[in-house]
């Protein structure tokens, strides 16, 4: 039997239980960053009823919340609300609330919201401007579902609970392994920055995160070994003027990698091209935002390229390779060095003056150390990429299994388990 969802569940219903709470009652509150399936779902935040009485979403125990905004919707982050104190909670306005009726098993309905068909059509039906697109509630109300008997719905949900738990456990183990590899990367960088392979005396640095270096190493400011320059300011005239040239910006720079798949362009006058050009071997460092201090070396993959004001260009002026500074930045950011230096009230920044003034350890054999780190980190990143690819494949198989089960394409009474390759094993 097929039916529209509006006939078996309410979408964005009223919550009379909230109205009956005392004004000073503490109510669970869900910001979007806490809406995650599984163990990452976080209902620990609370707010007084009076603070959330107007302008927030209300839900009850047993409701299903469906994120309405991109990219959270596409990430399949719908959640079934567990038992709550006073059976009521509130959250961000970017949530649809679906209240299952007596004819549908809540877990079965939740799996429908995780199915491939629902997510793909929801993505196609979003409205609004880029980055702020939302799924309309009518999409949910009018969604056509397979509605077997309640007993069959429960069998399907039980089957999917077991199968998805197996897949989730495997993906969680892979994530732990990837995290361990990330820790190995940082530990290896730390060992090189500290010169732990040298059996000699140690000199204290006064840095808690890098307390000692070998006797004989120097400590000096970045400006003594590198030239640091900030890129060109972008404005509307330059973005649409003549002589458009490709340039790098924050979005292109990640740790050790530069993405040139979406290079923007602006006007660079002939007199500016030497000042704002990049050449092979230059280090590009993010000046602000969430990726502050992230850095990568330009490999000269295009003959002509420039850089915008959101980046610092660092060029070696001594025997110290730019990669040494890149690895110092990686380790320093992980240690929280830049957290207190930026404007934490808004967006963190690493100004050119700050970057140039930082003092870093200076070894005599920086090129050797950089080479060793380059090889090790390349191997780590290759393994992490393989893990991510395997996880993406398994996530797709997970969604396909859910879709097949809630649309009646497989008989869950005869399916015994998911094989490692993603098929159904008997």
Secondary structure, 3 states (H helix, E strand, C coil): CEEEHHHCEEECCCCHHHHCCCCCCEEEEECHHHCCCHHHCCCCCEEEHHHCCCCCEEEECCCEEEECECCCCCCCCCEECCCCHHHEEEECCCEEEEEECCCCCHHHHHHHHCCHHHHHHHHHCCECCCCCCECCHHHHHCCEEECCCHHHHHHHHHHHHHHHHHHHHHHHHHHHHHHHHHHHHHHHHHHHHHCCCCCCCEEECCCCCCCEEECCCEEEEHHHCEEEEECECCCHHHHHCCCEEEEECHHHEECCEECCCCCEEEECCHHHHHHHECCCCCEEEECECCCCCCEEECCCCCCCCEEECCEEEEEECCCCCHHHHHHHHHHHHHCCCCCCCCCCCCCCECCHHHHHHCEEEECCCHHHHHHHHHHHHHHHHHHHHHHHHHHHHHHHHHHHHHHHHHCCCCCCCCCCEECCCCCEEC
